[in-house]
């Protein structure tokens, strides 16, 4: 009878571990527009492009669920759930830190100059007018590698976020977003205003 109860508990623990892992995966793969910003502890929404944050959250959630299950001998279900959430948060933080470090390495060392404006090596140089100042995003915006809606997405600017502007395309439709004086991507000028 004891062996049957142990098997049932083990099955329940495995089921809860899988459920916690699925929750961590769902949190990690949720769209950034619906997520809390990284600086507020969100699992997605890192200010640097890449997939390291989501991967870190999934791995952290799985490892946290297993560790929580093992540590909480009497309440394995609660331990699994708490471990998954804590692990996903920690993995997300580490992954976002890695993305930011990689982005700063890209911006810091490798850029080209266009019309006197420094532009990251992975961003297209469009004919533009040099501008300066701070702008604010009216909504969540995709940061594009070229001044076009078909340009590769290289990041995002969150609604209400203030950013450095370095240039405006000759047709006035796109703003070059700067980071430490280097253009890192374009956002549509229709969805921003001068701060």
PAZAPA-4460 file (N, C-alpha, C; in steps of 0.05 Angstrom, whole numbers, plus 32768, in hexadecimal, padded with zeros to 4 digits):
% residues 195
    n_x    n_y    n_z   ca_x   ca_y   ca_z    c_x    c_y    c_z   seq   type   mol
   8011   7FE8   8000   8000   8000   8000   8011   8019   8000     1      X     A
   8027   8019   8010   8039   8030   8011   8046   8035   7FF6     2      X     A
   804D   801F   7FE8   805A   8021   7FCE   8046   802E   7FBA     3      X     A
   802D   8027   7FBB   8018   8032   7FAA   8015   8050   7FAF     4      X     A
   8015   8058   7FC8   8013   8074   7FCF   802C   8084   7FC5     5      X     A
   8043   8077   7FC8   805C   8084   7FBE   805B   8088   7FA0     6      X     A
   8051   8074   7F92   804F   8076   7F75   803B   808C   7F6D     7      X     A
   8025   808E   7F7B   8011   80A3   7F75   801D   80BE   7F7B     8      X     A
   802C   80C1   7F91   8038   80DB   7F97   804D   80E2   7F82     9      X     A
   805C   80CE   7F78   8070   80D4   7F64   8063   80DC   7F4A    10      X     A
   804D   80CF   7F43   803E   80D7   7F2B   8033   80F3   7F2D    11      X     A
   8028   80FA   7F44   801E   8115   7F49   8034   8129   7F47    12      X     A
   804C   8123   7F53   8063   8135   7F52   806C   8139   7F35    13      X     A
   806E   8124   7F26   8076   8126   7F0A   8062   8137   7EFA    14      X     A
   8048   8132   7EFF   8033   8142   7EF2   8036   815F   7EF9    15      X     A
   803B   8166   7F12   803E   8182   7F1A   8057   818E   7F0F    16      X     A
   806C   817E   7F0D   8085   8188   7F01   8081   818F   7EE4    17      X     A
   8073   817D   7ED6   806D   8183   7EB9   805B   819B   7EB7    18      X     A
   8047   819E   7EC8   8035   81B5   7EC7   8045   81CF   7ECD    19      X     A
   8057   81CE   7EE1   8067   81E5   7EE7   8079   81EC   7ED0    20      X     A
   8085   81D8   7EC4   8096   81DD   7EAD   8087   81E9   7E96    21      X     A
   806E   81DF   7E91   805D   81EA   7E7C   8057   8207   7E82    22      X     A
   8051   820E   7E9B   804C   8229   7EA3   8064   823B   7E9E    23      X     A
   807C   8231   7EA5   8094   8241   7EA0   8098   8245   7E82    24      X     A
   8093   8230   7E72   8096   8232   7E55   8082   8247   7E4A    25      X     A
   806A   8246   7E53   8055   8258   7E4A   805D   8275   7E51    26      X     A
   8067   8279   7E6A   8070   8294   7E72   8087   829D   7E60    27      X     A
   8099   828B   7E5A   80B0   8292   7E4A   80AA   8298   7E2D    28      X     A
   8095   828B   7E23   808F   828F   7E06   8079   82A3   7E02    29      X     A
   806F   82AF   7E17   805A   82C4   7E14   8065   82DC   7E05    30      X     A
   8054   82EA   7DF5   805E   8301   7DE6   8067   8317   7DF9    31      X     A
   807C   8325   7DF1   8087   833A   7E02   8073   8351   7E06    32      X     A
   8061   8355   7DF4   804E   836B   7DF7   803C   8367   7E0F    33      X     A
   8037   834E   7E17   8026   8348   7E2D   8035   8343   7E47    34      X     A
   804F   8345   7E46   8060   833E   7E5D   8068   8357   7E6D    35      X     A
   806E   8352   7E86   8079   8367   7E97   8095   836C   7E8E    36      X     A
   809F   8384   7E8F   80BA   838A   7E86   80CE   837B   7E98    37      X     A
   80E5   8375   7E8C   80FA   8366   7E9A   8102   8374   7EB4    38      X     A
   8105   838E   7EB3   810E   839C   7ECC   80FA   8399   7EE3    39      X     A
   80E1   8391   7EDD   80CD   838D   7EF1   80CB   836F   7EF8    40      X     A
   80DC   835F   7EED   80DC   8342   7EF3   80CD   8330   7EE0    41      X     A
   80C7   833A   7EC8   80B8   8329   7EB5   80CA   8313   7EAA    42      X     A
   80BD   82FE   7EA1   80CC   82E8   7E95   80D2   82ED   7E78    43      X     A
   80C3   82FE   7E6B   80C9   8306   7E4F   80CA   8324   7E4E    44      X     A
   80D2   832F   7E38   80D2   834C   7E34   80ED   8358   7E39    45      X     A
   8102   8349   7E36   811D   8354   7E39   8122   836A   7E25    46      X     A
   8130   837F   7E2D   8135   8395   7E1B   814A   8390   7E06    47      X     A
   8155   8378   7E05   8169   8371   7DF1   815E   8359   7DE1    48      X     A
   8163   8359   7DC7   8157   8343   7DB7   8166   8329   7DBB    49      X     A
   8158   8314   7DB5   8164   82F9   7DB7   8150   82E6   7DC5    50      X     A
   8158   82CD   7DC8   8147   82B8   7DD4   8153   82AD   7DED    51      X     A
   8168   82B8   7DF7   8175   82AD   7E0F   8163   82B0   7E27    52      X     A
   8154   82C5   7E29   8143   82C9   7E40   812D   82B3   7E42    53      X     A
   8120   82AE   7E2B   810B   829A   7E2B   8116   827E   7E31    54      X     A
   812D   8278   7E25   813A   825F   7E2A   8142   825C   7E47    55      X     A
   814E   8271   7E52   8155   8271   7E6F   813D   826C   7E81    56      X     A
   8127   8279   7E7A   810E   8276   7E8A   8104   8259   7E8A    57      X     A
   8105   824D   7E72   80FB   8231   7E70   810E   821E   7E7F    58      X     A
   8128   8221   7E7B   813B   820F   7E89   8139   8214   7EA7    59      X     A
   8139   822D   7EAF   8137   8234   7ECB   811D   8229   7ED8    60      X     A
   8107   822B   7EC9   80EE   8221   7ED3   80EE   8203   7ED7    61      X     A
   80FA   81F4   7EC4   80FC   81D7   7EC7   810E   81CF   7EDE    62      X     A
   8125   81DC   7EDF   8138   81D5   7EF5   812C   81DD   7F10    63      X     A
   811F   81F4   7F11   8113   81FD   7F2A   80FC   81EB   7F33    64      X     A
   80EC   81E1   7F20   80D7   81CE   7F26   80E2   81B4   7F32    65      X     A
   80F6   81AA   7F27   8103   8191   7F31   810F   8196   7F4C    66      X     A
   811E   81AC   7F4F   812A   81B2   7F69   8115   81B7   7F7F    67      X     A
   8100   81C6   7F78   80EB   81CB   7F8B   80DC   81B2   7F94    68      X     A
   80D8   81A0   7F81   80CC   8186   7F87   80DC   8176   7F9B    69      X     A
   80F7   8176   7F97   8108   8167   7FA8   810C   8173   7FC3    70      X     A
   810C   818E   7FC5   8110   819B   7FDE   80F7   819B   7FF0    71      X     A
   80E0   819C   7FE4   80C7   819D   7FF4   80BC   8181   7FF6    72      X     A
   80C6   8172   800A   80BF   8156   800C   80A2   8152   8013    73      X     A
   8097   8162   8024   807B   815F   802D   8067   816C   801A    74      X     A
   806F   8181   800D   805D   8190   7FFB   806A   8192   7FDF    75      X     A
   806E   817C   7FD2   807C   817B   7FB9   806E   818C   7FA3    76      X     A
   8054   818C   7FA3   8046   819C   7F8F   804C   81B9   7F91    77      X     A
   804A   81C3   7FAA   8050   81E0   7FAF   806D   81E6   7FA9    78      X     A
   807F   81D4   7FB2   809B   81D7   7FAD   80A2   81D8   7F8F    79      X     A
   8094   81C7   7F80   8098   81C6   7F64   8090   81E0   7F57    80      X     A
   8078   81E9   7F5E   806E   8202   7F52   807F   821A   7F59    81      X     A
   8086   821D   7F73   8097   8233   7F7C   80B3   8231   7F6E    82      X     A
   80BE   821A   7F6E   80D8   8216   7F61   80D7   821D   7F43    83      X     A
   80C2   8216   7F35   80BF   821D   7F19   80BE   823B   7F14    84      X     A
   80AF   8249   7F25   80AC   8266   7F22   80C7   8274   7F28    85      X     A
   80D3   826C   7F3E   80ED   8278   7F46   8102   8272   7F31    86      X     A
   8103   8259   7F28   8116   8251   7F13   8112   825F   7EF9    87      X     A
   80F9   8263   7EF1   80F3   8271   7ED8   80FC   828E   7EDA    88      X     A
   80F7   829B   7EF1   80FF   82B6   7EF5   811D   82B9   7EF5    89      X     A
   812B   82A7   7F02   8149   82A8   7F03   8154   82A3   7EE7    90      X     A
   814A   828F   7ED9   8153   8289   7EBE   814E   82A0   7EAB    91      X     A
   8137   82AD   7EAE   8130   82C4   7E9E   8144   82DB   7EA2    92      X     A
   814A   82E0   7EBB   815D   82F6   7EC2   8178   82F1   7EB6    93      X     A
   8182   82D8   7EB9   819C   82D1   7EAE   819C   82D3   7E90    94      X     A
   8187   82C9   7E83   8185   82CA   7E66   8184   82E6   7E5B    95      X     A
   8175   82F7   7E68   8173   8313   7E60   818E   8321   7E63    96      X     A
   819C   831B   7E79   81B6   8327   7E7E   81C9   831F   7E67    97      X     A
   81C8   8306   7E5F   81D9   82FC   7E49   81D2   830B   7E2F    98      X     A
   81B8   830F   7E2A   81AF   831D   7E12   81B9   833A   7E12    99      X     A
   81B7   8347   7E29   81C0   8363   7E2B   81DE   8365   7E27   100      X     A
   81ED   8352   7E33   820A   8352   7E30   8212   834F   7E12   101      X     A
   8204   833D   7E05   8209   8338   7DE8   8202   8351   7DD8   102      X     A
   81EC   835E   7DDE   81E4   8376   7DD0   81F8   838D   7DD4   103      X     A
   8201   8390   7DEC   8214   83A6   7DF1   822F   83A0   7DE4   104      X     A
   8236   8387   7DE1   824F   837F   7DD3   824B   8386   7DB5   105      X     A
   8233   8381   7DAA   822E   8388   7D8E   8230   83A6   7D89   106      X     A
   8223   83B5   7D9C   8223   83D2   7D99   823E   83DF   7D9E   107      X     A
   824C   83D4   7DB2   8264   83E1   7DBB   827B   83E0   7DA7   108      X     A
   827E   83CB   7D98   8296   83C8   7D88   8292   83CA   7D6A   109      X     A
   827B   83C3   7D5F   8279   83C0   7D43   8262   83D2   7D38   110      X     A
   8269   83E7   7D2A   8255   83F8   7D1E   8260   8405   7D05   111      X     A
   824E   8410   7CF5   8255   841F   7CDD   824B   843B   7CE1   112      X     A
   8253   844D   7CCF   8249   8469   7CD1   823A   8470   7CB7   113      X     A
   8223   847C   7CBB   8212   8484   7CA4   8208   84A1   7CAA   114      X     A
   820F   84B3   7C98   8208   84D0   7C9C   8210   84DA   7CB8   115      X     A
   8227   84D1   7CC1   8231   84DA   7CDB   8224   84CC   7CF3   116      X     A
   8214   84B8   7CEE   8205   84A9   7D03   8212   848D   7D05   117      X     A
   8219   8485   7D1D   8223   846A   7D22   820B   8457   7D21   118      X     A
   820E   8441   7D12   81F9   842D   7D0F   8205   8411   7D14   119      X     A
   81F8   8401   7D25   8202   83E6   7D2B   8205   83D6   7D11   120      X     A
   8219   83C4   7D11   821F   83B4   7CF9   8208   83A4   7CEF   121      X     A
   81F5   839D   7D01   81DE   838C   7CF8   81C5   839C   7CF1   122      X     A
   81C8   83B7   7CEE   81B2   83C8   7CE7   81B8   83D5   7CCD   123      X     A
   81A5   83D6   7CBA   81A8   83E2   7CA0   81AB   8400   7CA3   124      X     A
   81BC   840C   7C93   81BE   8429   7C92   81AB   8434   7C7D   125      X     A
   8197   8443   7C86   8184   8450   7C74   818C   846D   7C71   126      X     A
   8185   8479   7C5A   8189   8496   7C58   8179   84A4   7C6D   127      X     A
   8186   84B4   7C7E   8178   84C0   7C94   8184   84DB   7C9C   128      X     A
   8175   84EA   7CAB   817D   8503   7CB7   8184   84FE   7CD4   129      X     A
   819B   850A   7CDC   81A3   8507   7CF7   8191   8517   7D0A   130      X     A
   8187   850A   7D1E   8177   8518   7D33   8182   850F   7D4E   131      X     A
   8179   851D   7D62   8181   8515   7D7D   816A   851B   7D90   132      X     A
   816C   850F   7DA7   8157   8513   7DBB   814A   84F9   7DC3   133      X     A
   8137   84FC   7DD5   8129   84E5   7DE0   810D   84E4   7DD4   134      X     A
   8105   84CB   7DCE   80EA   84C6   7DC4   80DD   84B1   7DD7   135      X     A
   80C3   84B0   7DD6   80B3   849D   7DE6   80A1   848C   7DD4   136      X     A
   80A0   8472   7DD9   808F   8460   7DC9   8073   8462   7DD3   137      X     A
   8060   8466   7DC0   8043   8467   7DC7   8038   844B   7DCD   138      X     A
   8044   8437   7DC1   803B   841B   7DC4   8054   8409   7DC2   139      X     A
   8050   83EF   7DC6   8066   83DC   7DC3   806E   83DB   7DA6   140      X     A
   8088   83DF   7DA0   8091   83E1   7D84   80A7   83CC   7D7F   141      X     A
   80A7   83C2   7D66   80BD   83B1   7D5D   80D4   83C3   7D55   142      X     A
   80EC   83BB   7D5D   8104   83C8   7D55   810E   83B8   7D3D   143      X     A
   8111   83C6   7D26   8117   83B8   7D0D   8134   83BE   7D04   144      X     A
   8140   83AA   7CF6   815B   83AD   7CEC   815C   83BF   7CD3   145      X     A
   8146   83C4   7CC6   8144   83D6   7CB0   812B   83E7   7CB3   146      X     A
   812A   83FD   7CA4   8113   840F   7CA6   80FC   8405   7C95   147      X     A
   80F0   83EF   7C9E   80DA   83E2   7C90   80CC   83CF   7CA2   148      X     A
   80B2   83CB   7C9E   80A4   83B7   7CAE   80AD   839B   7CA8   149      X     A
   80BA   8397   7C91   80C4   837D   7C8B   80E1   8379   7C95   150      X     A
   80EC   838D   7CA2   8107   838B   7CAD   8107   8377   7CC4   151      X     A
   811E   8369   7CC8   8120   8355   7CDD   811C   8363   7CF9   152      X     A
   810D   8356   7D0A   8109   8360   7D25   8122   835B   7D36   153      X     A
   812E   8370   7D41   8146   836D   7D51   8142   8374   7D6E   154      X     A
   8129   837B   7D75   8123   8382   7D91   8108   8390   7D92   155      X     A
   8103   839E   7DA8   80EA   83AC   7DAB   80EE   83C4   7DBD   156      X     A
   80DB   83D7   7DBB   80D9   83EE   7DCC   80BD   83EC   7DD9   157      X     A
   80BD   83ED   7DF3   80A4   83E9   7E02   8094   8403   7E04   158      X     A
   807A   8401   7E04   8069   8419   7E06   8070   8429   7E1E   159      X     A
   8074   8444   7E1A   807B   8456   7E30   8099   8458   7E34   160      X     A
   80A9   8447   7E26   80C6   8447   7E2A   80D2   845F   7E1B   161      X     A
   80E4   846D   7E28   80F3   8483   7E1C   810C   8478   7E0F   162      X     A
   8113   8481   7DF7   812B   8477   7DEA   8139   848E   7DDC   163      X     A
   8153   8489   7DD6   8164   849D   7DC8   815F   849A   7DAA   164      X     A
   815A   84B1   7D9D   8156   84B1   7D80   816F   84BD   7D73   165      X     A
   8179   84AF   7D5E   8191   84B9   7D50   818C   84C3   7D34   166      X     A
   8177   84B9   7D27   8171   84C1   7D0B   8155   84BC   7D03   167      X     A
   814D   84CA   7CED   8132   84C6   7CE2   8136   84C1   7CC4   168      X     A
   8129   84AD   7CB9   812C   84A7   7C9D   8122   84BE   7C8C   169      X     A
   812C   84C0   7C73   8125   84D7   7C62   8107   84D9   7C5D   170      X     A
   80F8   84C3   7C5E   80DB   84C5   7C5A   80CD   84CB   7C75   171      X     A
   80DC   84CC   7C8B   80D0   84D3   7CA5   80C1   84BD   7CB3   172      X     A
   80C0   84A5   7CA7   80B0   8490   7CB2   80BD   847F   7CC7   173      X     A
   80D8   8480   7CCA   80E6   846F   7CDD   80FA   847F   7CED   174      X     A
   80FD   8478   7D06   8110   8484   7D19   8125   846F   7D20   175      X     A
   813F   8477   7D1F   8155   8466   7D27   8158   8468   7D45   176      X     A
   8155   8452   7D53   8157   8451   7D70   8175   844D   7D77   177      X     A
   817E   845C   7D8A   819A   845B   7D92   819E   844E   7DAD   178      X     A
   81B5   8442   7DB0   81BD   8438   7DCA   81DA   843F   7DCD   179      X     A
   81E1   844F   7DE1   81FC   8458   7DE4   8208   8465   7DCB   180      X     A
   81F7   8475   7DBD   8200   8483   7DA5   8202   8473   7D8C   181      X     A
   81F9   845A   7D8C   81FA   8449   7D74   81DE   8440   7D6D   182      X     A
   81D6   8443   7D54   81BC   843B   7D4B   81B9   841C   7D4C   183      X     A
   81A4   8413   7D5A   81A0   83F6   7D5E   8187   83EC   7D4F   184      X     A
   8177   83FD   7D43   8160   83F4   7D34   814D   840B   7D2F   185      X     A
   8138   8406   7D1F   8125   841A   7D17   8109   8414   7D23   186      X     A
   80FB   8429   7D2A   80DF   8427   7D32   80CF   843A   7D21   187      X     A
   80B5   8434   7D1E   80A4   8445   7D0E   80A0   8460   7D1C   188      X     A
   80A3   8476   7D0E   809F   8491   7D19   8082   8497   7D20   189      X     A
   806F   8487   7D14   8053   848C   7D1A   804B   8485   7D36   190      X     A
   805C   8475   7D44   8055   846C   7D5F   8067   8476   7D75   191      X     A
   8074   848D   7D6F   8086   8499   7D83   8081   84B7   7D84   192      X     A
   8089   84C3   7D9B   8087   84E0   7D9D   80A0   84EA   7DAC   193      X     A
   80A7   8503   7DA7   80BF   850F   7DB3   80BA   8513   7DD1   194      X     A
   80CD   850B   7DE1   80CA   850D   7DFE   80CD   852A   7E08   195      X     A
***
